[in-house]
Amino acid sequence: DKEFEEELKKQRKAVEDAIAYDRKKSEEQSAEAKAKADKEKKDLEEAEKKKKELAEKKELNAKLKKEQQSTATSAGGLKEYQAFYARIESYKNTIRPKLDDENFRKACFMKKKGVKRTLSQLQNKHGVIVEKYKDIYQILMNIKQDSDDVYQITLNYLAKTFLDQVRQDVTAKPHSAYFLARFAYLLCSTIPEFLDYLMGRLYKRCQYLIPRFHDDDPTLSDDEIRKRLRYCNADKQFKVRESFVQHAEGHKSYVMFFGALCQTLPDPGQPENVFPIKHAWIYLARLCNMPPREITPFLILGLLEVSCQRLLEAYPNQMPKLLRLLKQTILPIMRTESAGDNTSAISRLEIFLDSYFQKGVVLALSEVPP
């Protein structure tokens, strides 16, 4: 019996060892299978990721190539716009979400009140512009000292509110472009971040400054194109969209401000203009290198009325050639393709060019109100 018990123990142990071995082997095989499956899954995910990245890269390259070849978008202008707008994108992703906090939002609101009040006091007096610039500069520096987040929010608010005022004032009183531009020059030249906010917002509102016309995609409806070109409602209550002429005059006001900013010269002791006349030259060249649209005479005239004299001084050889190109080549195309709504703008542009070539007189918009 004792021997039998011993033998039985040996057999049980052998069975248990066999079971343990099988279990261990099964676990190892399961682990190997899982590791293999995980690896295959990871490899598949990486392959899918690379495939997706490659597809996105191809799509981006195709889009960039299309834009470079497009007669509806200036590739260089678009790149500039994206560079300016990068700061606003960063603001949207990292700073604006903090406005969800009610206390933070209230603190920002109190800071904005001083900015809005100062903007409302701008007027066509050189001394007043310098005084209000100093006021708003001090407001901004005080805010920055307390909180950089509130400072960035205030800069963004300042750019948006200021551009609202640009459109309203310059459309009603075109000479306003000059003193508003001088105020903007002072801010941009002493607060580098503000240039990004201002120009990013300006290019977004006025796609014609890129220039970008959005009319090269056959899949876009007329309504979608107007939306991208930032057509506004003339009557917000009844949601009546502005007419082409209202739209053109409104965006001409942005171009006039842009041109006025480029041609602004510093007073003695003031910093240099960080957005100088070369930008007006580049913009005009881009416009002239693209097929004219219905709105083109409004844009060109708006720029020339405020910056032509400075362009002639800065580019004494090239600028007269460009004006001759406008008169002899581009203007006849505008007349041929006119839809009627831009006839007045074409006529005014023709008068402007005739005055220069026949009398040697640049019909510049006066800085002094009529």
C-alpha angles and dihedrals in degrees: 000000000000092000090046091053091050092049091047090052091051091050092047091049090048090051092047091047090049091049092047090048092049090047092049092046091047091050091048091049090047090049091048091047090048092047089048092048091047090049092048090047092048091046089049092049091048090048090049090047092051090046091051092046090049091049091048090048091050090048091049092047090048090049092048091047090050091049091048090051094038122111088203099059133044106223092204093048092048090052090052092049092050091050091053093042093051089082091053091049089052090048091051093050102041111021111025093061087065088069087076086079106089096211092049091048092052091050090052092048092056091052092050093057093072091049094052093046092052093049091052089058096059114120141164096276120108094216093049092052092053091045094050091045089055090048094052093041090056091047091052095046091050090051091048091052090055100040133354090203092057088044092056091046090051093049090052091047091048092053093049096044093044092052090050086056092046093056094044098044100038093046090053098036112017094194087068087079090078102053093038088051091051091052090049091047091055092050095044092047094052101031107045094188091059092063089062093048093045099045094038090054093041095052091046092052095042109037088176088075090066083040102240123151103176092216099116097079112085091195092066118093121223089254092053091049091050089049091053090047088055101245107182133209111263088199110032094186094058094026094236110168118231119256122252092258092050089049093047094049091047093052091042086062089059091049091049090052090047091051093045090052092051093051097045112122120206122243116242109290095018123118121264120269107265090199101048135177094281089076091059089050093050092048093049091048091051092050092049092050092058127073108267118255129200090269096046097094090054091052097045094045091048091054096043094048092062105027110023094099093052090045090055090050093047096041106028094164104036101038097062089050091052091049089051090051088053093050100041103033115013100039094055089052090051091052093048094050098038114136092198101255092084098045093104092050091049091051092050091049090050091051090050093052094043090052091054097045099037102035104016089237123135109212093218121177108254119241088218115080114246 
